[in-house]
Amino acid sequence: MDPYTLCPCGSGKKLKFCCSDLIGEIEKIHRMIEGDQPRAALRHVEQTLAKRPGRASLLDLKAMLQMSLDEHDEAEATIQEFLKCEPDSPAAHAHHAMLLADKGETVEAVDALQAALERVETNLPQRVLEAIGAVGHALLMSGDVVAARAHLWLYEAIAGGNDHRALELLVRMNQMSGLPLLLRDRMALRGLPADHPVAAEIEVIRRMAAAGRWRASAAQLDELLPDHLDQPLFFYNRALLSGYLADRKNFAAGMRLYARQDIPADDAAEAEALAQLVDPELRDEAAHAVKLVFELKDEDALVERIAGSKLMQNMNLSPEELEGFEGPKPRGYYMLLDREIPEETESLTRDDVPHVLGFVAHFGRQTDRAERLELTTDRDAKFEKTIETLRAELGDAVGEQQDEVDLGEAQHGGDAALSWRWHLPPATSAQKRRELLREERQVALLERWPNTPRAALGGKTPLEAVGVEELQLPLLAAVLLLEQGSNNVGFGETFVELRKKLGLAQHETVPADQVDADTVPVVRVSRIDLAALSSAELAMLYKRCVLVNATDALGHILREALKRDDFDSSLPRPKLYEQLFTVEEDSEKAVAVLDEARTWAKSEGESCGHWDMLELQLHIAENNSEGANRVLTHLRDEHMDEPEIAQQIYQLLYMIGAIPPDAGMGGGAPGPAGIPSDIPAGAAAQMPSAPPNESAIWTPGGETESAGKSKLWTPD
């Protein structure tokens, strides 16, 4: 071992000047660990400790090895001995924090980690850094996003170098479609004007917080706060420190207190919205999913009834999907609909579309169980209708209900008003699907949501809260959160109408001279007068929006950037077009972006093949065979002499099954003769897709991945 590395005991000193007498033993232990011999390493540690009891560096290694071997009880005993021998050792407290995090005791783990950080004098021990990451991950798994993000950002700031695991996790979090933008944005303590009497003290607190010493920062802020109750910033900073420390209740209370100070309306609405998101005591009523078990009286009659039913659709589960069932697999698995699937789709309306009432599993006789039928559905307003429909379809083949199992909250993100489960006819065109889904989303936003009771409004519906003075700020915040829903991007006019309906003020443009590109909340970026910003400021906003996956704001920035000749120095113009195409939700507008990119490419004397390929992929993904065949014909006629384009066409068509795997054999990509003249309808079935009714609101444990056309391109 390098004698000038930090000693594993956690003292912060170099090994040569701390536990130099143990260098030989520590080297042996590390060789065993590197040789994948953790148990042998643990035995050697224990033997060495028997000769030299109480040595911190050995206790550190012993605890680390026991934790890695999942010997938690033994590790706990070792850590308690470590704390007793070295009560001021940051490493000992870091081990304690990791143990608590592993046990799921996140609040206690945060407290133990603070004890470790407060004892760091100079160099931060490796074990403390590991604890920051472990506690941050445990917090994320528990659903405490504010505290988790604070710990992960702290890890990123300290680790540096090539260790960007925390940043990668943060980026993945930001890709979750339902995680509200307010929670994706980075929140930091704010400073006071330089001429304020305690500006220097606040700066000291901010520096302590930047080093992760949040408990000590909160204590110092608490001493200052009583003398500065007229300064809203104190309430904001104190609330934020509570959030960092996994105190969600006081984070929410502090944000509400800050929101009711004399501050700008945007600040107040955003603080109240954060409180609503995080408050552990604020939960809207949600239906539960249930599994109902029915006696099966006549299996042959059941099979016959199902075969003749137009409301029960066989789902033909794959072997991989069947593996999701514990124990014996069902003989059949069906979707139960509330109406027949329409044959004609061009004149299809919202009211014609079948809703999925539930899912039915048919199980045969087992060693210890008779034949049975299981219905999985939501116990909501449609529950009785679901049972009636099932019995009407299956008649006497099904007997009495034998059991009901509560499966927990229904998987609609906690807001049934914004969710629906449709089964659109397979022949429905992409354009008709978009039209119907947009209509349904508007009905959800303007009719169902305003008439649904909200916990944040004291159990009143948004319409009932209109005119109630003390509910105006909570109502404003609730609408702000609704606007951030991933499925609500592009519904600006609908929200203008909703705000009118609820008597709320409309959004105003944010003047450029009021914007600090480094700190302005990303949720406001779409409203900024971007044309008045410098290109440097625009580039800063761009980077921040990419990091938090703020697609709506990013679209505004990209459109403004494309108007400027000097933005190419920040990002090449082709990348601007690619990203704008990626974030554009409306397919017609996405094609318009490609048209603009093609015009630019021609002006530069470049090929348009790349942009044509993007359009081809879009049409295939949307099952638009007419559009796909039009673009494919153009590519065959104009771009097959470009090797890269020819190879991309082959790979895409092979992926969707439009050409055999040996079409390109004999030397690279196939020529024009090897490419089909058209793409069969339904080829897009091979392309991955996401359900149209994804939750618009994020809830812990209910995350879903973003379902855009492709992942965002991010700069190196």
C-alpha positions in Angstrom: 0.0 0.0 0.0 1.0 3.6 -0.6 2.0 4.9 2.8 0.8 8.3 1.8 -2.8 7.3 1.2 -5.4 8.1 3.8 -5.4 5.7 6.7 -8.5 3.4 6.7 -9.1 4.2 10.3 -10.8 7.4 9.2 -8.5 9.8 11.1 -7.9 11.9 7.9 -4.2 11.4 8.3 -1.8 9.6 5.9 -1.2 5.9 6.7 2.5 6.5 7.3 1.7 9.0 10.1 -1.2 7.1 11.7 -1.3 3.3 11.6 2.1 2.6 10.1 2.7 -0.4 12.3 -0.3 -2.1 10.6 0.8 -1.5 7.0 1.9 -5.1 6.5 -1.3 -6.6 7.9 -3.5 -4.2 6.0 -1.7 -5.0 2.7 -2.4 -8.8 3.3 -6.0 -8.1 3.9 -6.3 -5.9 0.8 -4.7 -8.6 -1.4 -7.2 -11.1 -0.1 -10.1 -8.7 -0.9 -8.7 -8.1 -4.4 -8.4 -11.8 -4.9 -12.1 -12.2 -4.1 -11.4 -13.9 -0.7 -13.6 -11.8 1.6 -14.0 -14.6 4.2 -10.3 -15.3 4.4 -9.7 -11.5 4.7 -12.3 -11.3 7.5 -10.6 -14.2 9.4 -7.2 -12.4 9.1 -8.7 -9.2 10.4 -10.2 -11.0 13.4 -6.8 -12.7 14.1 -5.0 -9.4 13.9 -7.6 -7.7 16.2 -7.1 -10.5 18.7 -3.4 -9.4 18.9 -4.1 -5.7 18.6 -7.6 -5.0 20.0 -9.4 -1.7 19.5 -7.4 -0.6 16.5 -9.7 1.7 14.4 -8.2 0.7 11.0 -8.9 -3.0 11.7 -12.4 -2.4 13.1 -13.1 -0.4 9.9 -12.1 -3.3 7.7 -13.9 -5.8 9.8 -17.2 -3.9 9.6 -16.8 -3.4 5.9 -16.2 -7.1 5.3 -19.1 -8.2 7.5 -21.5 -5.8 5.7 -20.3 -7.1 2.3 -21.0 -10.6 3.5 -24.5 -9.6 4.7 -23.5 -10.5 8.3 -25.6 -7.6 9.7 -25.8 -8.7 13.3 -22.1 -9.2 13.5 -21.4 -5.9 11.7 -23.6 -4.1 14.2 -21.6 -5.5 17.1 -18.4 -4.5 15.4 -19.7 -1.0 14.7 -20.8 -0.5 18.3 -17.3 -1.5 19.4 -15.8 0.9 16.9 -17.9 3.7 18.2 -17.0 2.9 21.8 -13.3 2.8 21.0 -13.3 5.8 18.7 -16.4 8.0 19.4 -15.0 10.8 17.3 -14.1 8.7 14.3 -16.0 9.8 11.1 -15.5 6.3 9.7 -17.2 4.7 12.7 -20.2 6.9 12.3 -20.2 6.4 8.6 -20.4 2.6 9.1 -23.3 3.2 11.5 -25.1 5.3 8.8 -24.6 2.6 6.2 -25.9 -0.1 8.5 -29.0 1.9 9.3 -29.5 2.7 5.6 -29.3 -1.0 4.8 -31.9 -1.7 7.4 -34.2 0.9 5.8 -34.0 3.2 8.8 -33.3 6.3 6.6 -34.0 9.1 9.0 -31.7 7.5 11.6 -29.1 6.9 8.8 -29.1 10.6 7.9 -28.5 11.5 11.5 -25.6 9.1 11.8 -24.1 10.5 8.6 -24.4 14.0 9.9 -22.4 12.8 13.0 -19.7 11.5 10.6 -19.5 14.7 8.6 -19.4 16.9 11.6 -16.3 15.0 12.8 -14.3 15.4 9.5 -11.5 17.8 10.2 -9.4 17.9 7.0 -9.6 15.0 4.5 -12.9 13.3 4.1 -12.4 9.5 4.7 -13.4 7.1 1.9 -15.9 5.4 4.3 -17.8 8.7 4.7 -18.1 9.2 1.0 -19.4 5.6 0.7 -22.0 6.4 3.4 -23.2 9.5 1.5 -23.9 7.4 -1.5 -25.5 4.5 0.5 -27.8 6.8 2.4 -28.7 8.7 -0.7 -29.7 5.5 -2.4 -31.7 4.3 0.6 -33.5 7.6 0.7 -34.4 7.3 -3.0 -35.7 3.8 -2.5 -37.9 5.1 0.4 -39.4 7.8 -1.9 -37.8 10.8 -0.1 -36.7 12.6 -3.3 -35.6 15.9 -1.7 -33.2 14.3 0.8 -32.1 11.7 -1.8 -31.2 14.3 -4.3 -29.3 16.4 -1.7 -27.2 13.4 -0.8 -26.5 12.4 -4.4 -25.5 15.9 -5.3 -23.2 16.0 -2.3 -21.6 12.7 -3.4 -21.1 14.1 -6.9 -19.5 17.3 -5.6 -17.1 15.4 -3.3 -16.2 12.3 -5.5 -15.1 14.2 -8.6 -12.7 12.5 -11.0 -14.2 9.7 -12.9 -16.8 8.7 -10.3 -20.1 10.0 -11.6 -22.4 7.3 -10.4 -24.5 9.7 -8.3 -24.9 12.1 -11.3 -25.9 9.2 -13.5 -28.5 8.2 -11.0 -29.8 11.8 -10.8 -30.0 11.9 -14.6 -32.0 8.6 -14.6 -34.3 10.1 -12.0 -34.9 13.1 -14.2 -35.9 10.8 -17.1 -38.9 9.6 -15.1 -41.9 11.0 -16.9 -44.0 11.7 -13.9 -41.4 13.2 -11.5 -42.5 16.8 -11.2 -40.1 19.4 -12.6 -40.0 21.2 -9.2 -38.4 18.1 -7.7 -36.0 17.6 -10.6 -34.6 21.1 -10.3 -31.7 21.6 -8.0 -32.6 23.5 -4.8 -29.9 25.3 -2.9 -29.7 27.7 0.1 -30.0 31.3 -0.9 -27.8 34.2 0.2 -28.6 37.7 1.4 -27.5 41.0 -0.2 -23.9 41.9 0.9 -25.1 44.9 2.9 -27.5 42.9 5.1 -26.4 42.8 8.8 -26.0 39.0 8.9 -25.0 38.4 5.2 -21.6 37.0 6.4 -23.2 34.6 8.8 -25.6 33.3 6.1 -22.6 32.7 3.8 -20.9 30.7 6.6 -24.1 28.6 6.9 -24.2 28.1 3.1 -20.6 26.9 3.0 -21.3 24.5 5.8 -24.3 23.2 3.9 -22.3 22.8 0.7 -20.0 20.5 2.7 -22.9 18.4 3.8 -23.0 19.6 7.4 -26.8 20.3 7.3 -27.6 19.6 10.9 -25.0 22.1 12.1 -26.2 24.6 9.5 -29.8 24.3 10.7 -28.7 24.8 14.3 -26.8 28.0 13.4 -29.8 29.3 11.3 -32.1 28.6 14.2 -30.1 30.9 16.4 -30.4 33.7 13.8 -34.0 33.3 12.8 -35.8 34.8 15.8 -34.2 38.2 15.1 -35.0 38.1 11.4 -38.6 37.0 11.1 -39.2 39.8 8.5 -36.7 38.1 6.1 -38.5 35.3 4.1 -35.2 33.8 3.0 -34.6 32.5 6.5 -37.8 30.4 6.3 -36.9 29.1 2.8 -33.3 28.0 3.9 -34.6 26.4 7.1 -37.2 24.4 5.2 -34.6 23.3 2.7 -32.3 22.1 5.4 -35.2 20.1 6.9 -35.7 18.5 3.5 -32.0 17.6 3.2 -32.2 16.0 6.7 -35.1 13.8 5.6 -37.6 15.7 7.8 -40.4 15.8 5.3 -43.0 17.1 7.7 -41.0 20.2 8.6 -39.9 20.7 5.0 -43.5 21.0 4.0 -44.4 23.2 7.0 -41.4 25.4 6.3 -42.3 25.8 2.6 -45.8 26.7 3.5 -44.6 29.3 6.0 -42.3 30.7 3.4 -45.1 30.8 0.8 -47.2 33.0 3.1 -44.5 35.7 3.5 -44.4 38.9 1.4 -42.8 37.3 -1.6 -43.5 37.2 -5.4 -46.5 35.1 -6.5 -44.3 32.6 -8.4 -42.1 32.0 -5.4 -45.2 31.5 -3.2 -46.9 29.1 -5.7 -43.8 27.0 -6.2 -43.1 26.7 -2.4 -46.7 25.7 -1.7 -46.5 23.2 -4.6 -43.3 21.7 -3.1 -45.1 21.3 0.2 -48.0 19.5 -1.4 -45.6 17.1 -3.2 -43.6 16.2 -0.1 -46.1 16.5 2.9 -46.4 13.0 4.3 -49.7 13.8 5.9 -51.3 15.0 2.6 -52.8 12.1 0.6 -55.7 12.1 -1.8 -58.1 9.2 -1.5 -57.2 6.5 -3.9 -59.0 3.4 -5.1 -57.3 0.1 -4.3 -56.7 -2.7 -6.8 -58.2 -6.0 -5.7 -58.1 -9.6 -6.8 -61.4 -11.4 -6.5 -61.5 -15.2 -6.6 -64.6 -17.0 -7.9 -65.7 -20.6 -7.8 -65.6 -22.2 -11.2 -68.7 -24.4 -11.5 -68.4 -25.6 -15.2 -65.0 -25.3 -16.9 -66.3 -26.5 -20.3 -69.1 -23.9 -20.2 -66.6 -21.3 -19.2 -64.4 -21.9 -22.2 -67.5 -21.8 -24.4 -68.8 -18.6 -23.0 -65.4 -16.9 -23.3 -65.1 -18.0 -26.9 -68.4 -16.4 -27.7 -67.9 -13.2 -25.7 -67.2 -9.9 -27.5 -66.2 -8.3 -24.2 -63.4 -10.7 -23.2 -60.3 -10.5 -25.2 -57.6 -13.2 -25.0 -54.3 -11.5 -24.2 -52.2 -14.5 -25.4 -49.4 -14.0 -22.8 -45.9 -14.8 -23.8 -43.8 -17.3 -21.8 -41.9 -14.4 -20.3 -45.1 -12.7 -19.2 -46.5 -15.9 -17.7 -43.3 -16.1 -15.5 -44.8 -13.0 -13.7 -47.3 -15.3 -12.1 -46.3 -16.9 -8.8 -47.0 -20.7 -8.7 -49.1 -22.4 -11.4 -49.7 -20.4 -14.5 -53.3 -19.6 -15.7 -54.8 -21.6 -18.6 -56.1 -18.4 -20.0 -55.8 -14.6 -19.4 -58.3 -12.1 -20.7 -59.1 -8.4 -20.8 -62.7 -7.6 -19.7 -64.1 -4.6 -21.6 -67.2 -2.5 -20.9 -68.4 -2.6 -24.6 -67.6 -4.2 -27.9 -64.6 -3.2 -30.0 -65.9 -1.0 -32.9 -65.1 -2.4 -36.3 -65.1 1.1 -38.0 -62.5 3.5 -36.7 -62.5 6.6 -38.9 -65.6 8.0 -37.3 -64.6 6.7 -33.8 -65.4 9.0 -30.9 -64.3 9.0 -27.3 -67.6 7.5 -26.2 -67.2 4.5 -28.6 -63.8 3.5 -27.2 -64.0 0.4 -24.9 -62.6 0.8 -21.4 -60.8 -2.1 -19.7 -62.7 -3.1 -16.6 -60.3 -5.7 -15.4 -58.2 -8.8 -16.1 -59.5 -12.3 -15.8 -57.3 -15.4 -15.1 -58.6 -18.9 -15.6 -56.8 -21.5 -13.4 -57.3 -25.2 -13.8 -57.4 -27.8 -11.0 -54.3 -28.0 -8.8 -53.3 -30.5 -6.2 -54.7 -28.4 -3.3 -57.1 -26.2 -5.1 -60.2 -26.6 -7.3 -60.6 -24.8 -10.6 -61.1 -21.1 -10.1 -61.4 -17.7 -11.8 -59.5 -14.6 -10.6 -60.6 -11.1 -11.5 -58.1 -8.2 -11.0 -59.7 -4.8 -11.0 -60.0 -1.5 -9.1 -62.5 -1.0 -6.3 -63.7 2.3 -7.7 -66.9 3.7 -9.1 -66.9 1.1 -11.8 -66.5 -1.8 -9.4 -70.1 -3.0 -9.3 -70.5 -2.6 -13.1 -67.3 -4.8 -13.5 -68.8 -7.6 -11.4 -72.1 -7.4 -13.3 -70.4 -7.5 -16.7 -68.3 -10.5 -15.7 -71.3 -12.5 -14.5 -73.4 -11.5 -17.6 -70.6 -12.7 -19.9 -69.9 -16.0 -18.0 -73.3 -16.9 -16.7 -73.7 -20.0 -14.6 -70.2 -21.2 -15.4 -69.0 -19.0 -12.5 -70.2 -19.5 -8.9 -69.9 -17.5 -5.7 -67.0 -15.2 -4.8 -64.6 -17.0 -2.5 -62.0 -14.5 -1.6 -60.9 -10.9 -2.1 -57.2 -9.8 -1.8 -56.2 -6.2 -1.5 -53.4 -5.4 -3.9 -52.7 -1.9 -2.6 -53.4 1.4 -4.3 -54.4 1.2 -8.0 -51.6 1.9 -10.4 -52.9 5.2 -11.8 -50.4 7.5 -10.1 -52.7 8.5 -7.3 -55.1 10.6 -9.5 -57.9 8.6 -11.0 -59.4 11.8 -12.6 -56.4 12.0 -14.9 -56.3 8.3 -15.8 -58.2 6.0 -18.0 -57.6 2.5 -19.4 -58.7 2.3 -23.0 -58.5 -0.5 -25.5 -58.4 1.2 -28.9 -59.2 -1.0 -32.0 -56.0 -2.2 -33.5 -56.8 -0.6 -36.9 -57.1 2.9 -35.3 -54.8 5.2 -37.2 -52.0 7.2 -35.4 -53.8 10.4 -36.3 -57.1 9.2 -34.9 -55.4 7.9 -31.7 -53.8 11.3 -31.1 -57.1 13.0 -31.7 -59.0 10.8 -29.3 -56.3 10.9 -26.6 -56.1 14.7 -26.8 -59.9 15.0 -26.5 -59.9 12.7 -23.4 -57.0 14.6 -21.8 -59.0 17.8 -22.2 -62.1 16.3 -20.6 -59.9 15.0 -17.8 -58.3 18.4 -17.2 -61.4 20.6 -17.6 -64.2 18.4 -16.2 -63.0 15.4 -14.1 -60.1 17.1 -12.3 -62.0 20.3 -11.2 -64.7 18.1 -9.7 -62.5 15.7 -7.8 -61.8 16.4 -4.0 -58.2 17.2 -3.2 -56.5 16.7 0.2 -54.5 19.9 -0.4 -57.8 21.8 -0.6 -59.1 20.4 2.7 -61.2 17.8 0.9 -62.9 20.3 -1.3 -62.9 20.0 -5.1 -61.1 22.8 -7.1 -64.4 24.2 -8.1 -65.6 24.3 -4.5 -62.4 26.1 -3.6 -63.1 29.0 -6.0 -63.6 32.2 -4.0 -62.4 30.6 -0.7 -59.6 33.0 0.3 -57.4 30.7 2.3 -57.5 28.1 -0.5 -56.4 30.3 -3.3 -52.7 29.6 -2.9 -53.2 25.9 -2.5 -55.4 25.9 -5.5 -52.8 27.8 -7.5 -50.1 25.4 -6.5 -52.3 22.4 -7.4 -52.8 23.7 -10.9 -49.1 24.4 -11.2 -48.4 20.8 -10.4 -51.0 19.7 -12.8 -49.3 21.7 -15.6 -46.1 19.9 -14.9 -47.6 16.4 -15.6 -45.6 14.7 -18.4 -48.8 14.0 -20.4 -50.0 17.6 -20.1 -47.2 19.2 -22.2 -48.7 20.9 -25.2 -52.0 21.7 -23.4 -51.2 25.4 -22.8 -54.6 26.6 -24.2 -56.4 24.0 -22.0 -54.7 25.4 -18.9 -55.6 28.9 -19.9 -59.2 27.8 -19.9 -58.8 25.9 -16.7 -57.4 28.9 -14.9 -60.3 31.0 -16.2 -62.7 28.4 -14.9 -61.1 28.5 -11.5 -60.8 32.2 -11.3 -56.9 32.1 -11.1 -54.4 34.5 -12.6 -52.8 33.5 -15.9 -49.1 33.0 -16.3 -47.2 36.2 -17.2 -44.0 36.5 -19.3 -40.8 36.7 -17.2 -38.7 39.7 -18.3 -35.2 38.8 -19.3 -33.8 41.5 -16.9 -35.3 39.5 -14.0 -33.6 36.3 -14.9 -30.4 34.8 -13.5 -29.8 31.9 -15.9 -27.9 30.0 -13.2 -30.6 30.0 -10.6 -34.0 30.8 -12.1 -36.4 27.9 -11.4 -36.6 25.7 -14.5 -40.3 25.5 -14.2 -40.4 29.2 -15.3 -38.1 28.9 -18.3 -41.0 28.4 -20.8 -42.3 31.8 -19.8 -39.0 33.7 -20.1 -38.5 36.3 -22.9 -35.8 34.2 -24.4 -35.2 36.5 -27.3 -33.8 39.1 -24.9 -31.2 36.8 -23.3 -27.6 36.6 -24.5 -26.5 33.4 -26.2 -24.4 32.6 -23.1 -27.4 32.8 -20.9 -29.4 30.7 -23.3 -26.7 28.1 -23.3 -26.8 28.0 -19.5 -30.5 27.5 -19.5 -30.1 24.8 -22.2 -27.6 22.8 -20.0 -29.9 23.0 -17.0 -33.0 21.9 -19.0 -31.1 19.0 -20.5 -30.0 17.9 -17.0 -33.5 17.9 -15.6 -35.2 16.7 -18.8 -37.4 19.7 -19.0 -38.7 18.9 -22.5 -41.2 21.7 -22.8 -38.7 24.4 -21.7 -36.0 22.8 -23.9 -38.3 23.1 -26.9 -38.6 26.8 -26.4 -34.8 27.2 -25.9 -34.0 25.1 -29.1 -36.4 27.2 -31.2 -34.7 30.4 -30.0 -31.2 28.9 -30.5 -32.0 28.0 -34.1 -32.8 31.7 -34.8 -29.2 32.6 -33.8 -26.1 32.3 -36.0 -23.8 32.4 -33.0 -25.3 29.5 -31.0 -23.4 26.9 -33.1 -20.4 27.5 -30.8 -22.4 26.1 -27.9 -24.0 23.2 -29.9 -23.8 22.2 -33.6 -27.0 23.1 -35.5 -27.7 19.5 -36.5 -27.8 18.6 -32.8 -30.3 21.4 -32.2 -32.6 20.0 -34.9 -32.2 16.5 -33.6 -33.1 17.5 -30.1 -36.1 19.7 -31.1 -37.4 16.7 -33.2 -37.0 14.5 -30.1 -38.8 16.7 -27.6 -41.6 17.7 -30.0 -44.7 15.8 -28.8 -46.9 16.5 -31.8 -45.8 14.4 -34.8 -46.8 16.9 -37.4 -44.7 19.5 -35.7 -41.9 17.0 -35.5 -42.0 16.5 -39.2 -42.0 20.3 -39.7 -38.7 20.4 -37.7 -37.3 17.8 -40.0 -38.4 19.8 -43.0 -36.5 22.8 -41.6 -33.5 20.6 -41.0 -33.6 19.4 -44.6 -33.8 23.0 -45.9 -30.7 23.9 -43.8 -28.8 20.7 -45.0 -29.5 21.6 -48.7 -28.2 25.1 -48.1 -25.0 23.7 -46.7 -24.7 21.2 -49.6 -25.2 18.2 -47.3 -27.3 15.1 -47.6 -30.8 15.0 -46.2 -30.7 11.3 -45.7 -30.2 11.5 -41.9 -33.4 13.6 -41.6 -35.3 11.3 -43.9 -34.3 8.3 -41.7 -35.7 10.1 -38.6 -39.0 10.7 -40.4 -39.1 7.0 -41.5 -38.6 5.9 -37.9 -41.3 8.2 -36.7 -43.9 6.9 -39.3 -43.0 3.3 -38.5 -43.4 3.9 -34.7 -46.8 5.5 -35.3 -47.9 2.6 -37.6 -48.3 5.1 -40.4 -47.6 2.8 -43.4 -48.6 5.4 -46.0 -46.1 8.0 -44.6 -43.4 5.3 -44.1 -43.7 4.0 -47.6 -43.5 7.5 -49.1 -40.3 8.2 -47.2 -38.9 4.7 -47.9 -39.4 5.2 -51.7 -37.6 8.6 -51.5 -34.7 7.0 -49.6 -34.5 4.1 -52.2 -34.4 6.6 -55.0 -32.2 9.3 -53.6 -29.9 8.0 -50.8 -29.1 4.3 -51.4 -25.7 5.3 -52.7 -24.8 6.6 -49.2 -23.4 3.5 -47.3 -24.3 4.8 -43.9 -27.9 5.5 -44.9 -28.3 2.2 -46.7 -27.0 0.3 -43.6 -29.4 2.2 -41.4 -32.4 1.3 -43.7 -31.4 -2.3 -43.6 -31.1 -2.4 -39.8 -34.4 -0.7 -39.3 -36.3 -2.9 -41.7 -34.7 -6.0 -40.3 -35.7 -4.9 -36.8 -39.3 -4.6 -37.7 -39.3 -7.9 -39.7 -39.8 -6.2 -43.1 -36.8 -8.0 -44.6 -35.2 -11.4 -43.9 -32.0 -11.5 -41.9 -29.9 -12.6 -44.9 -31.0 -9.7 -47.1 -27.7 -7.9 -46.6 -25.5 -10.9 -46.9 -22.7 -10.9 -49.4 -21.1 -7.6 -48.6 -22.6 -5.0 -46.3 -26.0 -3.3 -46.7 -28.4 -4.5 -49.4 -28.8 -2.5 -52.6 -32.1 -1.0 -53.8 -33.2 -4.4 -55.0 -32.8 -5.8 -51.6 -35.1 -3.2 -50.0 -38.8 -3.9 -50.1 -41.0 -1.5 -52.1 -43.3 -0.9 -49.1 -43.6 -1.6 -45.4 -46.5 -3.8 -44.4 -49.2 -2.2 -42.1 -48.6 -3.3 -38.5 -44.9 -3.4 -38.8 -44.7 -1.0 -36.0 -45.9 -3.7 -33.7 -42.2 -4.7 -33.4 -41.3 -1.2 -32.1 -41.4 -0.7 -28.3 -44.2 1.5 -27.1 -45.8 2.8 -23.9 -49.5 2.8 -22.8 -51.2 6.1 -23.7 -52.7 6.6 -20.2 -49.4 6.8 -18.2 -49.8 8.6 -14.9 -49.3 12.4 -15.2 -48.4 12.6 -11.5 -45.4 11.0 -9.9 -45.7 9.0 -6.7 -43.1 7.1 -4.7 -42.9 3.6 -5.9 -45.0 4.4 -9.0 -42.3 5.7 -11.3 -42.5 5.2 -15.0 -39.9 5.7 -17.6 -40.2 8.5 -20.2 -41.9 7.3 -23.4 -40.6 9.9 -25.9 -39.5 9.1 -29.4 -35.9 8.6 -28.3 -33.6 9.5 -25.5 -32.4 13.1 -25.2 -29.0 13.7 -26.7 -26.7 15.2 -24.1 -23.4 17.0 -24.7 -20.2 15.4 -23.7 
